Amino acid sequence: MPRDSKNGRRLGPVRRAVIEIAFIVFLFYSNLLMGEFTATNQPGKSLTFALRDIITPTNLAIAIVSSLVGYSVVEYLRRKL
């Protein structure tokens, strides 16, 4: 089956954007997780307790908004340079 070049070019940037935004969200949550373990060194603090503490709707909203802003800035700089 021949590949439609117009459709292939359109899917590439969308796929790249989703991957870059997901990576920024991953970095945000990994930073929160590291901070959760270094700030409170309580005995018996487990990974599930820390994950339950950082995975909240507010943190998700912050992660998505900051990743969209970060992606927009990087794309702007890519096009300018």
N, C-alpha and C positions, 0 to 999 in steps of 0.2 A: 504494500500500500504506500503510495507516494506521500511524503510529508509536505504539508502546506507550509511554505516558507514564511508567509505572513503570520500565520498562527504560531509558528515556532518562535519567531522573533518577539512576539507579544508575550508568550509564556515565560521566556527567559528572564526579563526584568522583574516580573511579578514573583517568580520563584526566588530570585536573588533577594528581593525585598523581604519576603517572608522569612527566609533563612537568616538574613542580617537582623531583623527585628527579633526573631526568636533567640538569636545569640545574645543580643543585648539584654533581653529578659532573663536569660540564663545567668549572665554575669551579675545582674542585679540581685537575683535570689541567692547566688553563691556568696556574694558579698554580705548579704543579710545573714546567711547561715554562719559564715565565719565570725561575724560580729556577735552573733548570739552566743557562740561558744566561748569567745574571748572575754566578753563583758561579764558573763555570769558563770563562774566556775563552781557551781554547786555540785555536791556529790549526788549521784543518781540521775543526773540530767542526761537524758537519752536523745538520740537522733529524732525519734518520733515526737518527743516533747518539743524540741527546737523547731521541727517542721510545722507542727501544729501552731506554734507561736508566730511563725513568720508568714505562713500562707493564709492571708486574710484578703477579703475583697478590697480593702483599702490599699494594701501593698500591691495587689494585682493591677489596680487602676493606676497607681504610681508607676509601676513597671511598664505598662503599655504606653502611657502618655510619654514617659521619658524615652522609651525606645523609639517612638514615632518622631519625637523631636531630634533625637540623636541620629536617626536614619536620614531625616530631612537635612540636617546640617552636613552630614557626610556626603550626601548626594549633591548638595549645593557646591561643596568644595571640590568634588570630583569634576563637576561640569565647569567650574571656574578655572581649575588648574589644568 
